[in-house]
């Protein structure tokens, strides 16, 4: 499937509520059953931990996993997702291969962090099922078009798959409850001084998604760098003593060995998306306009975050054209609470 290079048309929507109402709605939403969830990912060590938590949670009905090229090429990300499903005994969850490259740029990968396979440092079983025949973009379009209940998207990779789906069928936005995205940074980058990997890898896709008008929660580097994997954390995970926790500990030990020496531990990026969906009370944030830089070679992929003033009971002051809601940008995390959540789910099926 060819990935279009045109931007998605801007879509109108209802005026947004003040930020306190947004937070209250997120934290008190209690569905009648498990939350329908699609995980768009590029495993990758931190994606692997995110999948372990999500697939072990009774709170989610995982409709499918869509893989994209990112941390490693597509042939490895979809294979790794299927290996993780086999490890977790979740052969019921289909894995769909998506876009093998960004919309416009050449593929950028991160083997120097995740290893040549994307999951170096651990032994995983072979997949229990083949990759789905349907393309990930077609799967997104079909599921979101027909959804009787809006679907939540957990995005922990370059946003190519979702961007292409929105370009092809912008009306699928009606089938999306919210999109929680690991990416970007308020005051930092990790692949350039100002750009985070996922947005740098496909900045044009990120721009399509952030200009779509979807309800977005952004989990930036500023949050994930508060959730650091230390040797003590790895020891606690290993002490659980089951096959999943042993693989998690082995992966994180390798991942930690690749971290920058200046950091006290390895930032655990992608599991923060799942942790937020399970326990939004562990995080704090603010409403903002988020724009993605796509024109400057110097700052390509930068997420430009402008706080929005949201008077209680009033309309947003300033911001982009009327109709686009603010992005909820997270900026604080209770790291201890996040790790407690991860440990409980690595020990078995968690709430």
C-alpha positions in Angstrom: 0.0 0.0 0.0 1.4 3.4 -1.0 1.5 6.0 1.8 0.0 9.3 0.6 2.0 12.5 1.1 -1.0 14.8 1.3 -2.1 16.2 4.7 -5.5 15.2 6.1 -8.2 17.8 5.7 -9.1 19.7 8.8 -12.2 18.3 10.5 -14.7 20.3 12.5 -15.8 19.2 15.9 -17.6 20.5 19.0 -16.1 23.2 21.1 -13.7 21.8 23.7 -14.4 21.8 27.5 -12.2 23.5 30.0 -9.3 21.4 31.2 -10.6 20.5 34.6 -13.6 19.0 32.9 -11.3 17.0 30.6 -9.4 15.6 33.5 -12.6 14.7 35.4 -14.1 12.9 32.4 -10.9 10.9 31.7 -10.5 9.8 35.3 -14.2 8.8 35.9 -14.9 7.1 32.6 -16.1 3.6 33.5 -17.1 1.5 30.5 -19.7 -1.3 30.9 -17.0 -3.8 29.9 -13.4 -3.9 28.8 -12.2 -0.9 26.8 -11.9 -1.6 23.1 -8.2 -1.0 22.4 -5.9 -1.0 19.3 -2.1 -0.9 20.0 0.0 0.7 17.3 3.6 -0.1 18.0 7.1 -1.0 16.8 8.6 -3.5 19.3 11.2 -2.5 20.7 11.9 -3.2 24.3 9.7 -0.5 25.9 6.9 -1.5 23.5 7.3 -5.1 24.7 6.8 -4.0 28.3 3.7 -2.0 27.3 2.3 -5.0 25.5 2.9 -7.3 28.5 0.9 -4.9 30.7 -1.9 -4.3 28.2 -2.3 -8.0 27.2 -2.4 -9.0 30.9 -5.0 -6.5 31.8 -8.7 -7.4 32.2 -9.5 -3.7 31.6 -8.9 -4.0 27.8 -10.4 -5.8 24.9 -7.4 -5.7 22.5 -8.9 -5.8 19.1 -5.6 -6.0 17.3 -2.0 -4.9 17.3 -0.8 -2.8 14.3 2.9 -2.8 13.7 4.9 -0.2 11.9 8.5 0.4 11.0 10.3 2.3 13.7 12.7 0.9 16.3 13.6 -1.8 13.8 12.2 -2.5 10.3 8.6 -3.7 9.8 9.5 -7.4 9.2 10.9 -7.4 12.8 8.3 -5.2 14.5 5.4 -7.4 13.4 7.4 -10.6 14.1 8.3 -9.3 17.6 4.7 -8.4 18.3 3.6 -12.0 17.4 6.4 -13.5 19.6 5.2 -11.4 22.5 1.6 -12.6 22.0 2.9 -16.2 22.1 4.8 -15.5 25.3 1.7 -14.1 26.9 -0.6 -16.8 25.7 -2.5 -14.3 23.6 -2.7 -16.0 20.3 -6.2 -14.7 20.1 -4.9 -11.2 19.4 -4.2 -10.6 15.7 -1.1 -8.7 14.5 -1.3 -6.6 11.4 1.8 -5.3 9.5 1.5 -1.7 8.4 3.7 0.9 6.6 7.3 -0.1 6.1 8.6 3.4 5.8 7.6 7.0 6.7 5.4 9.2 4.5 8.3 11.2 3.0 11.6 10.5 4.7 13.9 7.5 4.6 13.5 5.0 7.4 15.3 5.8 10.7 15.7 2.9 13.2 17.1 2.5 16.7 19.0 -0.8 16.8 21.7 1.0 18.9 19.1 1.0 21.8 17.0 -2.1 21.2 19.5 -4.3 19.5 19.6 -5.8 16.0 16.3 -7.8 16.5 14.6 -5.1 18.5 14.3 -7.5 21.4 17.9 -8.3 22.1 18.9 -9.8 25.5 16.0 -12.2 25.9 14.8 -15.5 24.5 11.2 -15.4 23.2 9.0 -18.2 21.7 8.2 -18.4 18.1 4.9 -16.9 17.0 1.8 -19.0 17.5 0.0 -17.5 14.5 0.9 -15.9 11.2 0.8 -12.2 10.6 -2.7 -11.2 9.5 -3.2 -11.0 5.7 -4.9 -7.6 6.0 -2.8 -4.4 6.0 -2.8 -2.5 9.3 -4.2 0.6 7.7 -7.1 -1.3 6.2 -7.7 -2.9 9.6 -7.8 0.5 11.3 -10.3 1.8 8.7 -12.5 -1.3 8.8 -12.7 -1.5 12.6 -13.1 2.3 13.3 -15.7 2.6 10.5 -17.8 -0.1 12.0 -17.2 0.4 15.7 -20.4 0.2 17.7 -18.4 1.6 20.7 -15.6 4.2 20.2 -12.2 2.6 20.2 -9.1 3.8 22.1 -5.8 3.9 20.3 -2.5 3.4 22.2 0.3 4.7 19.9 3.8 4.0 20.9 5.6 4.3 17.5 5.9 6.6 14.5 2.3 7.6 13.5 2.5 6.5 9.9 -0.3 3.8 10.1 -2.8 6.2 11.8 -1.9 9.1 9.5 -2.5 7.1 6.3 -5.8 5.8 7.7 -6.9 9.3 8.4 -5.8 10.5 5.0 -7.7 7.8 3.2 -10.8 7.9 5.4 -11.0 11.0 7.7 -14.4 10.0 8.8 -13.0 7.2 10.9 -12.3 9.8 13.5 -15.9 9.3 14.6 -15.0 5.8 15.8 -12.1 6.9 18.0 -12.7 7.7 21.7 -9.2 9.0 22.3 -5.6 8.6 21.1 -2.9 8.3 23.7 0.5 8.9 22.1 4.1 8.5 23.3 6.1 11.0 21.5 7.6 14.5 21.4 8.9 16.6 24.2 8.0 19.8 25.9 11.6 20.9 26.6 13.8 18.2 25.2 14.5 15.7 22.4 16.3 12.4 22.3 17.4 12.0 18.7 18.2 15.7 18.2 18.3 18.4 20.8 14.6 19.2 20.1 13.1 16.1 18.5 11.9 12.8 20.0 12.4 9.6 18.0 8.8 8.7 17.1 8.0 12.2 15.7 11.5 12.6 14.1 11.1 9.2 12.4 7.9 10.4 10.6 7.2 14.1 11.3 4.7 14.4 8.5 2.6 11.6 9.9 2.7 13.2 13.3 1.5 16.5 11.8 -1.4 14.8 10.1 -2.5 13.2 13.4 -2.2 16.4 15.4 -4.1 18.4 12.8 -6.9 15.9 12.6 -9.0 17.3 15.5 -8.9 13.9 17.4 -8.9 13.9 21.2 -5.3 13.4 21.9 -3.3 12.8 25.1 0.4 13.2 24.6 3.0 11.4 26.8 6.2 13.2 26.1 9.8 12.6 27.1 9.4 15.1 30.0 7.1 12.4 31.6 8.9 9.2 30.5 12.2 10.6 31.8 10.6 10.6 35.3 10.0 6.8 35.0 13.5 5.3 35.1 14.4 1.6 35.1 17.1 1.0 37.7 18.8 -2.2 38.7 16.5 -2.4 41.7 13.4 -2.2 39.4 14.9 -5.0 37.2 15.6 -7.1 40.3 12.0 -6.7 41.5 10.7 -7.7 38.1 13.0 -10.8 38.0 11.9 -11.8 41.5 8.3 -12.3 40.3 9.7 -15.5 38.8 7.4 -16.3 35.9 8.3 -16.7 32.2 6.9 -13.2 31.3 8.8 -11.4 34.2 12.0 -13.2 33.3 11.8 -12.0 29.7 10.9 -8.5 30.9 13.9 -8.4 33.2 16.3 -9.7 30.5 15.0 -7.2 28.0 15.3 -4.3 30.5 18.8 -5.3 31.6 19.9 -5.1 27.9 18.0 -1.9 27.4 19.5 -0.4 30.5 23.0 -1.2 29.4 22.4 1.0 26.3 21.2 4.1 28.2 23.1 7.3 28.3 25.6 7.3 31.3 24.2 10.7 32.4 20.8 9.2 33.2 20.1 7.5 36.6 18.2 4.8 34.7 16.7 3.9 31.4 13.5 5.9 30.6 10.6 3.6 30.2 8.7 5.4 27.5 5.9 3.3 26.0 4.5 1.6 29.1 3.5 5.1 30.3 0.8 5.1 27.6 -0.8 1.9 29.0 -0.3 3.1 32.6 -2.1 6.3 31.8 -5.0 4.4 30.3 -5.3 2.2 33.4 -4.5 4.9 36.0 -4.8 8.4 34.8 -4.6 9.6 38.4 -0.9 8.7 38.3 -0.2 11.6 35.9 -0.7 15.3 35.7 -0.9 17.6 32.6 -2.2 20.7 31.0 -4.1 21.7 27.8 -2.0 22.8 24.9 -1.8 23.4 21.2 0.8 21.0 19.7 2.3 21.6 16.3 4.9 19.4 14.6 7.8 20.9 12.7 8.1 19.5 9.2 9.9 22.3 7.3 13.2 23.0 9.1 16.0 20.5 8.7 17.5 21.8 12.0 14.3 21.2 14.1 12.6 18.5 12.1 10.1 16.5 14.2 10.0 19.0 17.1 6.8 19.1 19.0 6.0 22.8 19.6 3.9 23.0 22.7 1.9 26.1 23.5 -0.1 26.1 26.8 -3.7 27.1 26.4 -5.4 29.2 29.0 -8.7 27.5 29.8 -10.8 29.7 32.1 -13.1 27.7 34.3 -16.4 27.6 32.6 -15.1 29.6 29.6 -13.8 29.0 26.1 -10.1 28.6 25.3 -8.2 31.8 24.9 -6.2 31.9 21.7 -5.1 28.7 20.0 -5.6 27.2 16.6 -8.8 27.7 14.5 -12.1 27.0 16.3 -13.0 23.4 16.3 -9.7 21.7 17.1 -9.7 20.7 20.8 -6.6 21.1 23.0 -4.2 18.3 23.4 -3.8 17.0 26.9 0.0 17.2 27.5 1.2 15.2 30.4 4.1 16.6 32.4 4.3 14.7 35.7 4.2 11.0 36.7 4.1 9.1 39.9 7.0 6.8 39.0 6.5 4.5 42.0 2.8 4.1 41.1 3.7 3.3 37.5 6.1 0.6 38.5 3.7 -0.9 41.0 1.2 -1.1 38.2 3.7 -2.8 35.8 4.8 -5.3 38.5 1.2 -6.3 39.3 0.5 -7.0 35.6 3.7 -8.8 35.0 2.7 -11.1 37.9 -0.5 -12.2 36.1 -3.7 -10.8 34.9 -4.3 -7.4 36.5 -7.2 -5.1 36.8 
